[in-house]
């Protein structure tokens, strides 16, 4: 057996000549570094707008340069696994640091982009916490030089508004372009509209419209026994609010909870003087408060621009302070630069990896989402961000209640819905379309059955899918509170779970199927449709259905309700992600070297083998639901330079440990005496731990001479 430190040193010496060779090749390539175009970086409105003249060369512009994610195929595989019940990774979400280590742009790519921008005379003003966005400012002349563009003033004759834009695709040197997803901020045409429908009437002194007790009762949120305690919802906004209006709403309905706070993005500061979108921000906050009063609300406010949206998405997922994002703003896909949408969607992928749920308003213009924009009402289109596969798009209904009880529901005639032209149909979505369809779910949005909202110094009755999205976001906060108490994982990316429930026998007890009404081009139908999706929530039934499919994540001290869902509970059970998570491991334990081959695949856990005094650990926390039969197994290979017949010098303990660190039981102890030429499978009955959260822990200890390697692979904790 070759000691590990010698094997590692040998690898370093072998690699040095290759590194020198590669460096020489890089320097040689730098002599010819042609510029290449970045696709989809010209705003579609340029093609049907009137050119006015050049933008003044001294005018300052701000841009956000988005970098490509690393190992996109691996990320897609992880996202599919983390949201699929029965998968080893199910519910085992990543931290921002873990996501960055596996999928974020490399530091080398970041440095290359940052250095290039500075070399062109631009000022780099920041880098997003997830390394996906580099922000910079500079004069038009420097922007033109850096990106090979020509910034021009235009008149959008259809909308009668002036804007500036680049008249051709941005270009970059090939080595820089290889790392770049897109550039936002080269035009200021696309602005996000709020999906709120407000009355023409002046604000009233008395409240009217649906209050919390009515919509909480109708959708059975009040049956969950939860209030959002311990949960945080991020509100995605392009305007500000007045705290006094939110306080008045709370007082009217006897609601108490944490104070709302603002998180500024790119220096946005609206609250001292909110604009036309004030009613939107206050609607969002008040609906979330009405559903989940004890949830913490963070109102993220960004400049209303492509760059502002890109930067807000990156900041929310990098901050990782919220488990739910509520979005009530959007723009129609045909009027939005595709590269900017892709950049935002990359942050949404990170949100899914981290277990963050996103609910987005599907729009208030039916199947013609561009009715208020340049492309016009003749174009079938859907709203972004709702069209992102990692967002749950929320459509609109007209809700009838009897007191606080659900009576009936039909589609709102202008509920946003249709087929995306940007995003392909995800694997979990049903139907015949090859592209993503929206919405996914729905709830009350018709202003004729609208919500009582206090804003701009008076009571209004507001509707729009802007009200539907925060209502579902509030529900997610209630769900996450319940899940945490049960030792289960957060809701995370919702769509795969919703579609699974709706396609099963429990559909009618989890969701109201809306079967009457239409928008311009689509009608409701039994089951899924492009007006109301799968329908509106029956909160207690939906929670039971979703909770039954949620694997334990080791978050609690007890688990389950006496029922057991057949599953394999360990995440990254074959170590094939190439990193430890969700295991905790000593440095170097998760390994792919050929010195000790894996049992399956390329990666395994290799404890000890140094030939000197050393201790390695490997552990993972799990919750075994009550009523489960549980079997823990793994494949082990022991390789040693010690004797194999008399004295146990080097040892491996396998233990079950409590959350507080107390050893509940030692399952087995192995040593150099167990050395063998191949792998042997070990198995243990852990049914006695049903209803508890435990940590499965391997501890390898090695004495001062002659090494022993304990190699673990293809672990499993099967419950049934």
N, C-alpha and C positions, 0 to 999 in steps of 0.2 A: 504494500500500500504506500503510495507517494504522499507524504505529509502535505496538507493543503497549502501552507505558506510557500513551499518550494514550487508546487505546481503553479501558483499564482505568479511568483517571480519569473518563472520560465516564460509564462505567457507575455509578461511585459517586455522581456528582451526580444522576443520574437516580433512583437508589434512595432518596435521602434523603427526599424528600417522601412516598414510599410508606411508609417506616419510621415517619414521624411519624403518618401516617394510621392505620397498624396499631396503634400505641401508643394512640392515642385510642380505637380500637375495643375494645382490651383493657380499658382503664379503664372504659369504658361497660359492658362485659359483667360486670365485677366487682360491679356493683350488684345483679345478680340471678344468683346462682350456686347453683342448687338442688342438694341432695344426691342422689346416685344410688347404687343398690345395686351392690356388687361380686358377681357371680355365683359360685356354688359356694364360698362361704366359711363355710358351716355344716357342721359334722361330721355325717355321716349318722347317727351313733349317737344324736344328740339325739332323733330321732323315735321311738326305742323304748327310751328310758331314763327313769327316775323322777326328777322334779325335787325337789331337797332344799331349796334356798333360795338366796338371793343370796350371791355371793362377797363377802367383806368389802371395803368400798370402799377401805381403806387398803393392801390386799395389793398387792405389786409384781408386775407381769407384764413379760415381755420379748416383743417382737414383731419380725418381719422383714417389711418391706413390699417386695414384689417389683415392679419396674418392667417395662413392656412393652419388647420388643425393637423396634428401628427397622428399617423396610423388610423385614418378614418374608417377603414374596414374593421379594425380591431374595436374601435369605439362603437360602431354599429352592432357588432356582435355582443359587446357588453351591454348595450342598451336593450337589446332584445332579451338577453338573459336576465337582467336585473328586474325586468317587468313581467317575467313569465313564471307563474306558479309552478313549483316543482323543479325549477332550475336551481343549481347550487348557488348561483349569485342572486337569486330572487330576494329583493328587499335589502341587499347588502350594498348600500349606497356609498359613494366616494366622498371624501372631503375635498375641498378645493386644492389642497396640496397633493393629494393622491391623483386627482384628475390632471393636474399640471405635470406630474411626474410621468404620466403615461400618454397623455394626448395633447397637451398644450404645445404651441410652437417652441422649438428649441431656443435656448439662450443664444446660440450661434446665429440662428435666423433673425432673432430679435435684434441682436447687435448689428447685423448686416444692414437691416432696414433702417435702424436708428442712425447708423453712421452715414448711410447714403443721404438721408434727409438733411443731416447737418452739413454734409459736403456741398449740398446745393444751396446753402445759405438759409435754410428754414430753421426755425427754433422749435425743438422738440419740447412740448409742454407737459407730456405725461405718458405713462405706459399703464394700461389697465392691469389690475391685480392678477388677471388670468393670462397675461402675456399675449392676448389676442389682438390688442389695439394699441397703436402708437399714434398719439395726437401731436399735431404740429401746426405752426402758424407761419405766415410769410406774405410778402407782397405778391400781387398778381404776376408780376414779371418772374419772380422766383418760382411760384407755383407752376407757371407755364413751362419754365425750364426743367423743373424737377420731374414733371409728369408728361412732358411733350404735348401739352394741350394748348388751346387758344380760348381763353375765357371771354365770353361774349354776352352782351345784354340782348334779351329777347322780349317780345311781347306775345303773350299767349292770347291770341285773338278770340278764342272760344270763351276763356274765363276773364278776359279783360284785365290781366295783371302782368306786371313786368317781373322778370326774373333773370338771373345770370346762369350760364351753364358752359361747360366745355363742349365744343362742337365736334369732337372726335374722341375715340377711346383713349384713355390714359395709357402711356407706355412707360416702361422702366427697363433698365439694363437687365439682361436675361438672368443673371445670378440673383438679383434682388427680386425680380418678378416671380421667380420660382417659389419664393416664400410668401408672396402677397396674394390675399384673397380678393381685395378690392380697395377702392379709395372712395370715401364718402366726404362730401363737403365741396366738391367741384361744381355743384349747382345748388340753388336754393329754391327749386320749383316745388318739390313735393313737401307738403305739410300734412301733419296728421289731423284728421277731424275727429271730434268726439262723437260717439254713437248714442247721443242723448236726444230725446224728443221732448220739447218743453212747450207749455201752452202759451198762447198769446196773451192770456189774462195777466193782470198785474198780481204781484204777490199778495197773499191774504193774511189776515191777522190770526185766523183759526186754521188748524190743520184739517185736511181732507185727503182722501186717497187711502191706500192700504198702509197700515202701520205694522210694526213688528209682530204683534200678537196674531194678526191676520195671516201674514205670509209664513210666519213660523208654524202656525197651526195647520194651514192648508198643505204645506209641504212636509209636515210632521218633524220639523227640526226640534220642536219642543218635546218630542218623545225620546230624544237621545240621552238626556241626562248630562248634557255637556254645555259649556258656555264659552269655550275657546281658551280657557286658562292655560298658560304656558306656551301658547302658539303665537306665531308672528306672520302677518300678512303684509306683503309689499304692494303698494298701489303705484301703478305705472302712469305718470302724469306729465303733461306739458303745460300746466298752469298751476295756480295756487289756490288757497282757501283762507277763510277766516275762522279761527278757533272759536270765536263767539257763536258762530252759526252752528257748529258741531255741538257746542255745549247746550244751546237751546234745544236742539233735537234730543239729546240725551235726557235733558230735564223733562221734556214733554212726555217721554215714554218710560221714565224711571230707570234709565240705563246707566250703569257705572262700569268703568274699565280703565285701563292704562291710557294716559294722555297720548294723543296722536303727535308724531314728530316728523319733521321734514328732513330728507336727505338730499342735498344739492348735488347735481351732476353738471360738470363743466361750468360751475359758477352760477347756474340758474337760481334766481331768487324772485319768486312771484308773490310771496305771501303778503308783502307790504302793500302791494297793489295788484290784486288778481285781475285777470283779463276776462275775455268772453267765455273761457272754459272753467270759470270758477264753479258754476253749477255742476259741472261734470265731476270735479274733484270732490265736492261736498256730497253729491249723490253717492259716489263710490264709497266714501268713508261711512256715511250714515247707513247704507244698506249692510255693509260688513258689520257695523256695530249692532244693527238690529238682529242679525243672525248669530253672531259670535261676540257678544258684548265684552268679554274679558280678554279677547285676543289683542295683542299689541299690533298697532298699525304704523308702518313706516311709509311715508309718502315721498317717493322718489320723484324729483322734479328736474326735467332736462329741457334744453333748448328744443323747439319744435322744428327739427331738421333731420336729414338722414344721419348726419354725424351724431346728433344728440341721441337719436334712438339707438344707434350702434353702441355708443358709450354707456347709455343707461343699462342696456342688456348686460354688457360686460361687468358693470359695477355691481348690479344686483347679485349675479351669480358668484362674483369674486367675494363680495361681502359675506354671502351665505348666512345672512341673519334671519331670513324668512323661509318657511317651508311652502308658502303659497304666494303666487303672483297674480294680481287681478289687473287686467288690461281692458280699458274701455275706449281706446283710441286706435285709429287705423287709417290706412289709405288703400285705394283699390290697386290690385296687382299691376294692371297695365300701365299705370302712371308712376310706378315706383321702380327705381334702378335695381335690377336683379342682383347685382353684386352686393348692394347694401342689405337686401333681404337675406341673402346667404350668410352674410356676416352676423346679422342678428340671430339667424337660425342656429349658427354655431354655438352661440351662448345658450340658446334654448336646449341644445344637445347637452351642454354641461349641466344645465338645470335638471334635466332628466337623470343624468348620472349621479347627481347629488341628492335626488329624492325630492325635488321641488316641483309642485303642481302648478300649472299655468292655465288660467281660464281667460279667454279673450272674447269680447263681443264680436258677433259675426257680421254686424252692420245693420243699418236701418233703411237700406235702399233695395231690399229684396234681392233678386238675382241679377240686378243691374247696379253693381256697387259703385260704378264710375259716374252715376247720375249727377253728382255734384262736382265732377272734375272734368278734365280735358277730354277724356275719351268719350264721355257722353252716355246718355241713357239707352242708346241702341246696342251697347256692348254688354254681353253677358260676362260678369266678372265677380270675383269674391274679394274679401277684405283680408289684408295682411296687417297684423300678425296672426289673425285667427286661422289662416290657411296653413300655417306651419304645422307639420305633423306632431310636433312636440307641445302644441297648445291644444287645449280642449275648447273648441269653438262653440259658443253658446248663442243659440237662436232665440227667437221671441214668440210668446204666446199671449193670448187674452185669457186671464184667469178669472173665474167666477167663484166666489166664496159665500158660504152661509155662516155668518158670524166668523168663527175662526176655523171652519171646516171646509175642506175642498168640495166644490160642487161639480165643476166641469172646466174644460179647457179646450181652446181651439187655436189654430195658428194665427199669429199676427200677420196681416197681409203684406207687410214690408220687412218681414224677418229675413235677414241676410242669409243666402244659401246658394250653392251651386258647385261648380267644378273649378279647381285651381288650374292655372296654366303654367305654374312654376314648380309645384311639388308633386312628385309621383305618388300614387296610391300606396300607403304603407301596408305592410303584410297583415295587420290586424283589421283593416277596414274592409267591410263587405261591399258588394255591389259589382257592377260591370265596368265602371269607368276605369281607365288606366291611370287617371290622375286623382289626387286627393280631393275628396268632397267635404263640404261643410253645410250645416253645423254638425256637431256630435251630439249635443244635448240642447235643452232649451228650458226656459222658465218665463214667468210673466214679464212682458215688455211693452205691451200695447198701452199708450197713454190713456186710452179709454178705461183701462183697469189699473191705472198707474199708482205710483207710490207717493206717499206724503213725504216731502223733503223740505227742510228749512234751509234757505239760501238767499243771499243778497237781501237780508233783512226781512224776509217774509216766508210764508208757506206756499209751496207750489205742488202740483201733481205732475211728476215726471215719469216718463217711460223711456223706451229704447232698449236695445240690447246692452247698453251701458248699465242698466239696472240688473239685467239678467246675469252678467259676468260676475259682479261682486257678490250676488246672492249665492252662486255656486262656490265662490271663493270662501265665503263665510262657512258654508257647509264643510269644505275641506278642512278648515281649522277645527271644527267640531269633531270630524272624523279622526284627525291626527291626535287630538286630545284623548279620544277613546282608545286609539291604537296604542299610544304610549302607556296608558294605564294597564293595558292588557299584555304589555311586553311585545308588541308587534311593530312592524316597520311603518313608517309614514306612507301616505297614499302615493306620493311620487307621481310619475307620469300616469295620468288617469286613463287615457283612451284605451290602451290594450285591455285594461280591467273592465271598463264600462262595456266595451264591445263583447267581451267574453260573457259578462252577466246577461246582457241583453239578448245574446244568441242562445241562451239556455232556458231551462224550464222555469227559472225564477224571475223572468223578465217582468211579468205583470205585477209582482209584489215589490219590485225595486224601482220601477219607473212608470209614469203615466204615458201611455202611448197616445200621441195626439193624431187623430185621424180625420179631422175636418179643417178646411181652409187651404190656402195656397199663397205663394208670392207670384211674381210676374210669369215665371216660366216653369215652376214646379208645384206639384200638389202634394199634400200629405198622403200617407199611405199607412197600412198596417205594418208596424215595425219601423225600420229606418226610412227616413225621407230627407230631401234637401231643403226642407223648410224648418223642421223642428228636430232633426236628428232622431235620436232614440226617445226623446220626450223629456219630461220634467221629473224632479226627484220625489220619491216616496222615501224620506230620509232614513227611517228606521229599517225598512226592508232593504234598501240599498246598502246601508252600513253592514247589515248582517251578511249580505251576499259578498260584499267586498272583504269583510273581515275574515270570512271563512277561507278565502284564498290567499290570505296574507301570511307569509312565513315569519317565524320568530327572528328577531335581530338581536336578542340578548339585552334588550333595553330595560327589562323589568325583573322583578323578583318572583313573579308568578305568571303563569300563562294559561290561556285557554279557558273554555267554559264547559269542559267535560266531553267535548267532541274533538275529533282528530282528523285533519286533512293529510292524506298520504303525501309524503314529500321527502326530499333529501335536504337537510337543513344547513350543511356547511357551505360557506362561500369559498370560491377559488379552491375547490377541493383537490384538484390535481396540480395546483400551482402554475397552471399554464398561462396565467395573465402576465407572468414574468415579474411580478412584485408580490409582496406578502398579503396585502389587504384582501379580505378583512381579518386575516391572521395578524397577530403581533409576533414578531420574530427578532432574534438577535441579528446583528449585521452579518450578511453573507450566508445566512441559512437557506434562503430561497435561491436556488442555484441551477445553472444549465450546463456546467462544464462536463466534459466527457470522462473525467477521471472517475466519477461515480455515476453511471448511467441511470436515467429515470426508469421507473417501472413502465410508464406510458407517457408518450409525448416527449418533450424536451426538458421540462422543469421538474424539480423535486425539492424536498426540504432535506438539507444535509447538515446534521448537527455534529459538532466536534470533528475529529480527524486531524488535529493539529500536532499531536505528539508532544504536547506540553500542557501545563495546568490550564484548564479552560472550561467554561460553562456556557452552553447555548440553550435558549428556550424557544418554544413555539407554542402559541395558544390562540384559541378562538372562543368567543362567548356565544352561546345559543340559548334559546328558550324552548323547552319541550312542553307542548300543550298537555293539559290534563287529559287523561284517558288514552294517551298514546303508548303504543309499544315502541320502544326505541332501541336501535342497534347501532353501535359505533364500530367502525372497522377501518383498517388501513393496511397498506402493504409496507413491509419493512425489510431492509437489507442491512446486515451488520458485517462490517469489514474491519479487521484488526491486525496490528503488529504484536499485540500481547499474546500470551499463551491462551489456548482455548480449552484447557482441560482441568485447571486447578483453581486459580484465584480470580475473582471478579475485581479488576482494577478500575475499569471505566464503566459507567452505568447510565442507563436511560430510564427515567421514571415516567409513567403515564398516569395522570391524575385527573380527577374531577374536583374543581375548586369553586367555592362560592364567590359571589360578586365582591365580597369583602376580603377575599384572599384565603379563607379557611379551607384546608384540604378536607373535602367531603369523603374522598375515598381514593386509594391508590389502586388503579386497575391492573397494573403490571409493572415489573422491574426487569429490564434486560441489561446485558453486559457483554463484555468481550467473549464470554463463554457461549453466547448465542450466535457467534460468527458463522456464516454459511455462504455458499457460492452464489446464491440467488435470492430473490424476494420471497417472503413468506407472508401470507395474509393473517392478520390478527383481528379478532372480533369480540365485542363485549356487550352485554345486555345492560342498557341504561334506563330501562322502564321504571325503575324506582325513583328516577329524577323527574318523572312526568309532573307537569304543573310548576316547574321551577326553572329559573335561569341559572345556568352553570357555565363554567369555563373549562374546556378541555385543554390540558396543558402537558406538553412534552418537555422534560428537563434532562439534558445530557451533560454529564460531568466527566472530566478527563483528568488523570493524574499527571505527574511531572514528566513522564517519559513514555514512549511507545504509544502511538495513537490508535484510537478506535473511532470509526465513522458509523453513525446511526443515520440511515437514509430512509426517509418516510415519503410515501407517495400515494396518490389515489385514495384519499380518505373519504369517508362517508358517514353521515349520521341519518339513517333512514328511520322515519316514523310512519306508523300506520295504525 
